[in-house]
Amino acid sequence: MDFTKMFNDDFGSQDWKDKWGVDWLSNFENSEIIDNNLRISYIKDHFGVRQTGISFPIIFKRTYNELHFRYYLNFENGFDFKLGGKLPGLMGYDSYKCSGFGNQPNGSNGWTMRFMWREKGKIVVYAYLPKSHNGKYGGQKWGQDISCDTIVEYDKWYCLDQYINIGTPNKDDGELKVWINDELKIDMNDICYGYENNEYFKIGGIYFSTFHGGHDKEWAPRNDSYIQYKNL
């Protein structure tokens, strides 16, 4: 089954929120629609989810054991990567709180697997996961980088394709695969997404959350910067 979403002029409206399963939308003023692309502003000297970029959770009407999530993005010329920033990714059901501020998953309340850009345009998956039994994932103060072995360039469209299979509760057999422009970059099958077989363990939404940061001004861009998104 395929769900394809285009950004259009009703973006941000109550009708759009109802159709997309969006409970809340922050920093709407940092967005505009250009030819059905969502253009997001990352404001000079601003950082963090409260100050810049845009954030909203998309909550699915049902949960899934496996899912592909794909979108396209373009870092406009002059984008200041600075120390890094967040990009959209899949999450457990209603699990957006398991991200940022050191809110580590406890094995029963979900997980998030957003993408992130790092210095000089390096792309990673920024994982908030419960502790795995193999000791590879979770248990850190902040999220954990999983390298996508990719450095992006200005004014070039990139397709980020994320596949997750949650595997078995309380076992290190969950999968993560990532393709960038159809090239396989990550292929893992030793992740624990949760200890209990509840709705939070399963794939239940997308966390469309993007901003510079980081937790202090060192992450803030030195100039106004822009990313365009399309074909969610």
TAMOQUI-V203290 format. One record per residue. N is the residue number from 0. RES is the residue in one small letter. D_FIRST is the distance of its C-alpha to the first C-alpha in Angstrom with 2 decimals. Layout:
<<N,RES,D_FIRST> <N,RES,D_FIRST>>
This chain:
<<0,m,0.00> <1,d,3.80> <2,f,6.82> <3,t,10.00> <4,k,13.35> <5,m,16.70> <6,f,20.00> <7,n,22.39> <8,d,25.60> <9,d,24.39> <10,f,23.56> <11,g,25.45> <12,s,26.01> <13,q,25.54> <14,d,23.10> <15,w,20.97> <16,k,21.34> <17,d,20.29> <18,k,17.10> <19,w,16.10> <20,g,17.44> <21,v,20.41> <22,d,23.48> <23,w,25.90> <24,l,26.48> <25,s,29.44> <26,n,31.39> <27,f,29.78> <28,e,32.97> <29,n,31.99> <30,s,29.23> <31,e,29.25> <32,i,26.93> <33,i,27.97> <34,d,26.24> <35,n,22.90> <36,n,23.40> <37,l,24.16> <38,r,27.59> <39,i,28.75> <40,s,32.42> <41,y,33.81> <42,i,37.37> <43,k,40.45> <44,d,41.99> <45,h,39.17> <46,f,36.97> <47,g,34.71> <48,v,31.97> <49,r,34.59> <50,q,36.27> <51,t,33.93> <52,g,30.43> <53,i,27.84> <54,s,25.80> <55,f,23.24> <56,p,20.73> <57,i,17.24> <58,i,16.77> <59,f,13.44> <60,k,13.87> <61,r,12.83> <62,t,13.25> <63,y,11.52> <64,n,13.44> <65,e,11.68> <66,l,9.77> <67,h,10.30> <68,f,12.05> <69,r,13.60> <70,y,16.29> <71,y,19.50> <72,l,22.97> <73,n,26.51> <74,f,29.67> <75,e,32.23> <76,n,35.66> <77,g,37.87> <78,f,35.23> <79,d,37.15> <80,f,35.21> <81,k,38.19> <82,l,37.40> <83,g,33.66> <84,g,30.97> <85,k,27.55> <86,l,24.15> <87,p,20.71> <88,g,18.70> <89,l,16.62> <90,m,18.54> <91,g,18.90> <92,y,18.70> <93,d,21.21> <94,s,22.80> <95,y,24.01> <96,k,27.56> <97,c,27.20> <98,s,27.90> <99,g,31.15> <100,f,34.60> <101,g,34.59> <102,n,32.39> <103,q,31.47> <104,p,28.98> <105,n,30.96> <106,g,28.45> <107,s,27.55> <108,n,26.53> <109,g,23.55> <110,w,23.30> <111,t,22.33> <112,m,21.45> <113,r,22.18> <114,f,23.31> <115,m,26.93> <116,w,29.37> <117,r,32.79> <118,e,36.16> <119,k,36.32> <120,g,32.56> <121,k,31.52> <122,i,27.83> <123,v,27.02> <124,v,24.53> <125,y,26.49> <126,a,25.82> <127,y,26.93> <128,l,26.68> <129,p,28.83> <130,k,31.49> <131,s,30.43> <132,h,32.88> <133,n,33.36> <134,g,34.66> <135,k,32.40> <136,y,30.31> <137,g,31.08> <138,g,34.50> <139,q,35.39> <140,k,36.67> <141,w,34.00> <142,g,30.65> <143,q,30.55> <144,d,29.91> <145,i,27.84> <146,s,28.74> <147,c,26.33> <148,d,29.37> <149,t,28.87> <150,i,31.24> <151,v,30.02> <152,e,32.25> <153,y,32.96> <154,d,31.42> <155,k,28.77> <156,w,25.01> <157,y,23.11> <158,c,19.43> <159,l,18.80> <160,d,15.81> <161,q,15.79> <162,y,14.20> <163,i,15.31> <164,n,15.56> <165,i,17.98> <166,g,19.78> <167,t,22.54> <168,p,24.41> <169,n,27.77> <170,k,27.24> <171,d,26.98> <172,d,24.05> <173,g,21.17> <174,e,19.63> <175,l,19.46> <176,k,18.74> <177,v,19.29> <178,w,19.35> <179,i,21.43> <180,n,21.44> <181,d,19.70> <182,e,22.54> <183,l,21.97> <184,k,24.08> <185,i,23.35> <186,d,22.62> <187,m,23.63> <188,n,23.23> <189,d,26.08> <190,i,24.88> <191,c,25.33> <192,y,22.96> <193,g,24.97> <194,y,27.60> <195,e,26.38> <196,n,23.36> <197,n,22.80> <198,e,20.09> <199,y,21.44> <200,f,20.88> <201,k,17.10> <202,i,14.80> <203,g,15.14> <204,g,15.21> <205,i,16.33> <206,y,20.06> <207,f,20.85> <208,s,24.48> <209,t,26.67> <210,f,30.47> <211,h,33.44> <212,g,34.47> <213,g,35.78> <214,h,38.25> <215,d,41.24> <216,k,42.42> <217,e,42.54> <218,w,38.80> <219,a,39.27> <220,p,38.98> <221,r,42.32> <222,n,41.09> <223,d,38.45> <224,s,35.26> <225,y,31.96> <226,i,28.36> <227,q,25.91> <228,y,22.13> <229,k,19.46> <230,n,15.82> <231,l,14.32>>
